Amino acid sequence: MERMSLNALVREERGKGVARSIRRNGRIPAVVYSKGESTAISLEPTKVRKLIMLGHAESTLIDLKIEGAAGKPEKIAVLRDYQTDPVTGELLHADFFEVSMDEKIRVTVPVELTGKTPSGLHEGGLLQFVIREVEIECLPSLIPDNVSVDASDLIIGESIHIRDIKVAEGIMLLTDPEQVVLTLAPPVSQEKLDALLTTPAPGEATKEPELIKKPAKEEEKAAGEKEGKD
């Protein structure tokens, strides 16, 4: 389980104008949600960005030290949500959720492939991940960095499901047991690959160009007017 510290400042004002001002000063607005209350804060985004990029956002416990807090200045929290600029990718806002070390929480953790290279890969098989993270429930102190999946014995045509994953005591997998995590698909022949590349998608079959013609009555009318002018 990873753990990190973040220093934050309480912000009394809210709104888009305030948020823009905070970002101009190199910080981001954020909110810490607790049971029945919320605290508006601002913080330096570097560590939060790193968590997101590494894929450990929801599975990392964060020791928040909030300067200016009316209640307790130190909270243990997890990152619940965040917003980024769709164009630049810049981190714009973050939501944290305070946790209690003696109460179970639900978090999402990444799946990590372990073990030897499956023999099916040497035979030309294709290892395909269907999902790369799973939802678990446990005490905050038991949150793992990831859930390990050993594909060493996987042969072509076989799959690993959630029900096949072993987790430590005190951790419950909440994702559907029948959900496929990864599969070792058979190799694709050159003929099949060529067919997939050349076959049009459904609804996109090649059509002959249509000739646009006037309705018969309009053609007769146009012909009559032409004869009258001649």
C-alpha positions in Angstrom: 0.0 0.0 0.0 1.4 3.4 -1.0 1.0 6.4 1.2 1.8 10.1 0.6 1.5 13.5 2.3 -0.1 16.6 0.9 -0.2 20.1 2.3 -3.3 22.1 1.6 -4.8 25.5 2.4 -8.4 26.2 3.4 -10.2 28.5 0.9 -13.1 30.5 2.1 -14.4 31.5 -1.3 -15.8 29.4 -4.1 -16.7 29.9 -7.7 -15.2 29.9 -11.2 -13.5 33.2 -10.8 -11.8 32.0 -7.6 -10.8 28.7 -9.2 -9.2 30.5 -12.1 -7.3 32.7 -9.7 -6.0 29.7 -7.8 -4.8 28.0 -11.0 -3.0 31.2 -12.1 -1.0 31.0 -8.9 0.1 27.4 -9.7 -2.3 25.6 -7.4 -5.6 23.8 -8.0 -9.0 24.0 -6.2 -10.1 20.8 -4.4 -12.7 19.6 -1.9 -12.4 17.1 0.9 -15.6 15.2 1.6 -16.2 13.8 5.0 -19.4 12.3 6.5 -22.0 15.0 6.2 -19.6 17.9 5.5 -17.0 19.2 3.0 -14.0 21.4 3.2 -12.9 23.6 0.2 -9.1 23.6 -0.1 -6.3 24.4 -2.6 -3.1 22.5 -3.1 0.0 22.2 -5.3 -0.9 19.6 -8.0 2.5 18.0 -8.7 2.0 14.9 -6.5 -1.6 14.4 -7.5 -0.6 14.5 -11.2 2.1 11.9 -10.5 -0.5 9.6 -8.8 -2.8 9.8 -11.7 -0.1 9.1 -14.3 1.1 6.0 -12.4 -2.4 4.7 -12.0 -2.3 4.6 -8.2 -4.8 7.4 -7.7 -7.6 5.5 -5.8 -5.4 3.0 -4.0 -3.1 5.5 -2.3 -3.7 6.8 1.2 -3.1 10.5 1.5 -2.2 12.3 4.7 -3.7 15.7 4.2 -2.5 18.5 6.4 -4.9 21.4 6.0 -3.7 24.8 7.1 -6.5 27.0 8.4 -9.0 24.1 9.0 -11.7 24.9 11.5 -11.8 21.3 12.7 -9.0 18.8 12.8 -6.1 19.9 10.5 -5.0 16.4 9.6 -7.1 13.9 7.7 -6.5 10.6 6.0 -8.1 10.5 2.5 -8.2 8.9 -0.9 -8.5 10.7 -4.3 -12.1 10.0 -5.5 -12.3 12.1 -8.6 -10.5 14.7 -10.7 -11.0 16.9 -13.7 -8.5 17.7 -16.4 -8.5 20.1 -19.4 -9.7 18.1 -22.4 -7.1 19.9 -24.7 -4.0 20.4 -22.6 -4.5 17.6 -20.0 -3.9 20.1 -17.2 -5.2 19.1 -13.8 -8.1 21.4 -13.0 -9.8 20.1 -9.8 -9.6 17.2 -7.3 -12.1 15.6 -4.9 -10.9 13.7 -1.9 -12.8 11.5 0.5 -11.8 11.2 4.2 -11.5 7.6 5.4 -11.4 6.0 8.9 -8.7 3.4 9.4 -11.2 1.1 11.2 -13.9 1.2 8.5 -13.9 -0.7 5.2 -13.9 1.3 1.9 -14.3 0.4 -1.7 -11.5 1.3 -4.0 -10.3 0.4 -7.5 -6.8 -1.0 -7.9 -4.8 -1.9 -11.1 -4.2 -5.5 -12.3 -0.6 -6.6 -12.6 0.6 -9.5 -14.7 3.0 -11.8 -12.9 4.8 -15.1 -13.5 6.5 -16.5 -16.6 5.7 -15.9 -20.2 2.7 -18.1 -21.1 3.6 -21.0 -23.5 0.8 -20.0 -25.8 2.7 -16.7 -26.6 5.6 -18.8 -28.0 3.0 -20.5 -30.3 1.9 -17.2 -31.7 -1.0 -16.5 -29.3 -2.1 -13.0 -28.5 -2.4 -12.0 -24.9 -5.3 -9.6 -24.5 -6.3 -7.7 -21.4 -10.1 -7.2 -21.1 -10.0 -5.1 -17.9 -6.9 -3.5 -16.3 -8.4 -2.7 -12.8 -10.7 -4.3 -10.3 -12.9 -3.0 -7.5 -12.2 -4.3 -4.0 -13.4 -3.7 -0.4 -11.1 -3.7 2.6 -9.8 -1.7 5.5 -7.6 1.3 4.4 -4.5 -0.4 5.9 -5.0 -3.4 3.6 -5.3 -1.6 0.3 -2.8 -3.3 -2.1 -0.8 -1.5 -4.7 -2.3 -3.9 -7.3 -3.9 -7.3 -7.7 -1.6 -9.9 -9.2 -2.7 -12.2 -12.0 -0.4 -15.1 -12.9 -0.8 -16.2 -16.5 2.2 -18.6 -16.6 0.1 -21.7 -17.3 -2.3 -20.0 -19.8 -2.6 -21.8 -23.2 -4.2 -20.6 -26.4 -8.0 -20.3 -26.0 -8.0 -20.0 -22.2 -8.9 -17.0 -20.1 -8.5 -15.8 -16.6 -11.6 -14.7 -14.7 -12.1 -12.6 -11.6 -13.0 -15.9 -9.8 -9.5 -17.2 -10.5 -7.7 -14.4 -8.7 -6.4 -14.9 -5.2 -6.2 -12.0 -2.8 -5.0 -11.5 0.7 -7.1 -12.2 3.7 -9.4 -9.3 4.6 -9.7 -8.2 0.9 -12.9 -8.8 -1.0 -13.2 -8.6 -4.8 -16.4 -6.8 -5.8 -16.0 -7.1 -9.6 -18.3 -9.7 -11.2 -16.6 -13.2 -10.7 -17.5 -14.2 -14.3 -15.7 -11.1 -15.7 -12.8 -12.0 -18.0 -9.6 -10.3 -17.0 -7.4 -11.5 -19.8 -7.4 -14.1 -22.5 -4.9 -15.8 -24.8 -6.4 -15.6 -28.2 -5.3 -17.8 -31.2 -3.0 -16.2 -33.7 -4.6 -14.4 -36.6 -3.7 -15.8 -40.1 -2.6 -13.5 -42.8 -5.7 -14.4 -44.8 -8.0 -13.5 -41.9 -6.1 -10.3 -41.3 -6.4 -9.3 -44.9 -10.1 -10.0 -44.8 -10.6 -7.9 -41.7 -8.8 -5.0 -43.2 -10.7 -5.1 -46.5 -14.2 -6.0 -45.2 -16.3 -2.8 -44.8 -17.9 -2.2 -41.4 -21.6 -3.0 -41.0 -23.7 -0.3 -42.7 -20.7 0.9 -44.7 -21.1 -1.5 -47.7 -20.0 -0.1 -51.0 -22.9 1.3 -52.9 -23.2 2.2 -56.6 -23.5 5.9 -57.2 -27.1 6.9 -57.7 -28.2 9.1 -60.7 -30.4 12.0 -59.6 -33.3 12.3 -62.0 -36.3 14.5 -62.1 -39.6 12.8 -61.5 -41.3 11.7 -64.7 -44.0 14.4 -64.5 -41.4 17.1 -64.1 -39.5 15.8 -67.1 -42.6 15.8 -69.3 -43.4 19.3 -68.1 -39.9 20.5 -68.9 -40.0 18.9 -72.3 -43.3 20.6 -73.1 -42.1 24.0 -72.1 -39.0 23.5 -74.3 -41.2 22.6 -77.3 -43.4 25.6 -76.7 -40.3 27.9 -76.7 -38.9 26.3 -79.8 
